[in-house]
Amino acid sequence: MSALPVPRAATPAHGTHRSARSRTLILLGGIIVLVVLAALSLFVGSGRLSIAETWSALTGGELDATGIIVRDYRVPRTILAIIVGAGLGVSGALIQAITRNPLADPGILGVNAGSYLCVVIGAAFFGAGGTLGQVWWALGGALVTSVAVYLIGTAGRHGASPVQLVLTGVALGAIFTGISSAITLLTPEAFDRLRFWAAGSLQGRQMDTVLAVAPFLILGLIIALTLASPLNALALGDEVARSLGTRVALLRAVAIIVITVLCGAATAAVGPIGFLGLMAPHAVRSLVGPDQRWVIPLSMIGAPIIFLTADMIGRILVATELPVGIVTAFLGAPILIWLVRRKEAKGL
């Protein structure tokens, strides 16, 4: 974005020991792993399919039972896992960058809970149904929550601190989750409609869901890529970033809008997913350092890898399928505890 310039000198100096070539190799390796996992995702499920059966279902003209399973369910499910995973991974990277808080995550900061609450309100009181109807409610909830957490977390003479933002997000998330639970329990129709979605699940998602959320996710990911260099300047502190020509307020506003779009669309599609936006950026930074020009694109690859893996684990462990949101919670909670014990909450 031309409105958010930043000189080359603003790129963080630490963590740059890896050459551009090694980072490129990591990126290419991640793409290969993602392609392999996407292919495996077409085979794994309650009904195991061979390579020949899957290939025949993808290329055959007639739709038999196998073709319906692969084309109508597993292909859309895999595509959705990739774009939703990318959206949540990048939103996590953006939140961590604009707050300079390595514990920030759409789930921890309450964004997912806010989206969920608005979707529940829409379903219970306004008859909002289907992914396209849920998207707008989820986007509104994500926006309100993001702004509320940031305003409350930065209130006071000392401004924002990592712990303050996390505590604000956790508190608001708990309040929103409680309200959502009360509404669903008091409104049986909403409970029946949302009970599987609320656990965070890819099960049963078809191409109409993909088409409903893909424009929002793709647009958000493209804009996020343009924010990488200005975010490097922001890592040096607000005053330094301003001295380098970065419009800090505009940068944060655009980033919050992008986070809102990505989280809202992702939540509308698969329900609230926790910890993915925490795990992926941390894994990426451990490989390539803190340079956002690499963290953001690699989060687009790393998060779908984690998400697809979690989805396949859920399909393998339980015959009736374990929702992917539960699997990511089991994976992410120990990582959060480990990060807190390392005291990384002091800053990026």
N, C-alpha and C positions, 0 to 999 in steps of 0.2 A: 504494500500500500504506500503510495507516494506521500501520503500525509503523515507517515510514521517513519521518517528516515532515521538511520543510525549508521555512524561511521564504522569501518572495519575494526577500528581499535576497540570498539565496545564489546567485541566477542570475548567471553570469559577466557582468561589465560590458563587457569588450571583445568586439568582434564584434557588438554589438547595434545598429549603425548602420542595419541594414535594419529597416524597419517590419514589423509583423505582416502588413500588407496585401501587401507585396512577397514575404514568405516564403510567404504563402498562395498567391499567384500562381505562385511557383516550384513549390509542391506540386501545384497543379492542372495546371501545364504538364508536370510529371513524369508525372502520371497519364495525361495525353493521349498523351505519347510512348510510355509503356508499353503502352497499348491499341493504338496503331498498330503497334508492334513485335510484339505478340502476334498481331495479324491477319496481318502479313507472315510470321510464323513458320509459318502454316498453308499458305502458298504455296511456301515455299522448301524444296528438298530435291533428292534425286537425280532425282526426277520433278517438273518444274515444272508447277504447276496454274494455270489461269486463275481469275479471281474467280468466274465463272459456275460452273465445275466445283466449286470449293471450297464455294460457297454451296449448290449442289445436293446435295453430299455431306453437308453439315451439316443440311439440312432435309428431305432425301429419306427416304422410309420404307424403301426397299430398299437393301441394302448391295451395291454392285458393287465392283470393284477400287479405284476412286477413293474410294468411301465408306470402305472398310477402311483405306486409307492415312491419310485425314483423321481419321476418328473414333477408330480404334483406336490410332493411333500419333502423329499430329501434335498432336491436341488434348491428350492426356495429357502429351506431351512439353512442350508450351507451358505447361500448368498447372504441371508439375513445375519447369520452369525459373523460373517466377515465385516459387513458394513456397520453393524451395531457395535461389534468389538472395536473397530477402528474409531468410531465416534466416541465411545466411552474412554478409550485409551488416550485420545487426543484431548478430550475435555479434562481428564485428570492432569495431563501435562500442563494445560493452560492454567488450571486452578492453582497448581503448585507454583507455576511461574509468576502469576500476577500477585499471589499472596506471599511469595518467597517462603512457602511452608511445605516441606516435603511430606507432611502427613495429610495434606489436603486431598480430597477425593469427592466425587459427586455424591457418594453415599454418606461419607463421614460428615460432610458439610450440609447434609440435609436436603440436597437438591432432588435426589430420587424420591425422598419422602414427600416433598412438596408437590412433585409431579403426580405421584400416586394419589395424594389427597384430592387434587383437582380432578383427576380422572374419576375417582370414586364419587365426588360431588356431581360431576357431569352425568355419570351413569345412574345415580340414585335419584336425582331430582330433575334432570333435564333430558333423560332418555338417550344420552349420548352412547352410541354403540358403534362397533366396528373400529378398525384401526384409524381410518381417516378422521372419524369423529373424535377419537381419543387424542389424536395428535395435538389439536389446538388446545385442549384442556391441559395436556401434559406440558406443552410449551409455556402456557400461562403460569402453571405452578412452578416450573423451573425458574422462570424469570423472577417471580415474586420472591421465591426462596433465596435465590442468588443475591438479589439486592438487599433483602432483609438481613441475611447473614453478614454481608459486607458492611452494611451501615451499623448494625449492632456491634459487630466485632471490632470496628474501628472507632467506636465512640469512646470518649475519654481523652484526657490530656496526653496520654502516651501513645495514642493511635493503635494500630493493629499489632498484634503479636501472634505467632503461630498457635500458642495454646489458647488464646482468647478466641480466635476464629474457630478452632476445632470445638471448643466447649460450646460456643454459640450454635454451631451447626448440629452438634449432637443433641443439644437441648431442644432446638426447633424441630429436628428430625423426630425426637421422641414425642413431642406434642402433636406433630402432624400424623405420626403413625397411630397414636392413641385415638385421635379424632377419626381417622380413616377406619380403624377397627370398630369404633362405636357406630359409625354410619352403616358399615357393611352388616353388622350384627342386627341393627334395627331395621335394615332394608333387605329382606331375603332375596329380592330380585337382583339387587346389585351384588350380593354375596355370591349367588349362583353364577352370575356373569363374570365375576372377576376373581374367583378363588384360585384358579390355576394361574391366571396371569399375574396375580399378586406375588406368587412365589418366585417369579422370574423364570419364564419357560419359553423354549423355542418349539415345543411340541405343537403340532397341528397348524403351524404357520404356513400359509401358501403364498403364491406370487402376488396376490392382491395386497398383502401386508407389505411385501418388499416394495411394490410400486408406490404405496402410500407414503412410506418414510424415506425412500432412497433420495428424492430430490432435496429434502432438508439435510440429510446426512452428508451428501456429496457437496452441497453448497457450503455447509459448515466446515468440512475438511479442507476445501480449497481456500477459504478465507483464513483458516488457521495457519496454513503454510505461509501466507503473506505476513503473518505476525512474528515469524521466528526471529528475524534480526532485531526488531525493536524490543522483543522480550529479552534478548541478550543484554541490551543496554539497561533494562529495568532490573536485571539481576545485580547490577552495580549500585543500586539504590536510586530512589526517586530524584534526588538533587543531581546526582551525576548524570542520570538519564536525561534530565531536562537540559543540562549543560551541553549534552551531546546532540541536542536537537529533537529528542523524542517527546511527543505530546503525551505525557503520562496519563492524564485523565481520559483522553480520547482512546488511548491504547487499552486501558482497563475497561472502558465502556464497550468497545468493540469485542474484546475478549469475553466479557460477560454475556454479550448477545450470542456469540458463537457457542459458548458453553451451554447457554439456554437452549439453543436450537438442537445441538447434538444430544444433550441429556433428555430433552423433551421428546424428540423423535425416537430415541432408543427406548425410553421407558414406555412410550405408547405402543411400540412394536412387541416388546418381550417382557414388560414389567420391570420392576426395580431390580437392578443388578448391583450388588455391593462389591467393593474392593478391586474391581478390575481396573478402574482409573488410578488406583494406588499402586498395584503390582506392576503394570506394564511400564510406566515411566521410570520407576526405580530400576527395573531390569535393564532398560535401555541406557540409562545414565551410567550404570555399572560397566557397560560395554563401550560407550562412545564419549563419555564425559557429559558436561552440562550444556554444551552448545545446542541451543534450541533449533538450529538449522538442521541438526541431525536427530535430536530427541523427538521432535514432532513427526517427521516422516517415519522414523523407526517405530514410534508408538502406534502408527497406523498399521504396521506389520505385526509388532509384538503382541498387541492386545488381541487381535483376532486369533493368533496362535494359541494364546492362553484360553480364550473363549471357546474355540473349537475343541481343544483338548478337554476342557471341563465338560462340554456338552457330550462328548463321546464317553467320558468316564461315567456320566450320569446314565447313559444308555446301556453301558456294559454292566455296571454294578447291580442295578435293579431291573428286573424283567419288565415292570410296568413303567419304568423310567423315573429317574430322580431329576427334578427341575435343575436347570443349569445354575440358577441363582443360589441354590443351596450348596452346590459344589464350589462355586467361587467364594462363598462365605467360609467354607471349611478351609479353602486354600489361603484366603486373604487374611483371616483373623490372626493366625500365628505370625504372619509377616508384619502386621501392624504392631503386635506385641514386641517383636524383635526390633523394629525400628524405634519404638518408644524406649526400649532398654538401651539402645545405642545412643539415645539422646540426640537423634538427628532432627528433632523438632526445633532446634535452635536456628536453623536456616539452611538454605541450599548452598 
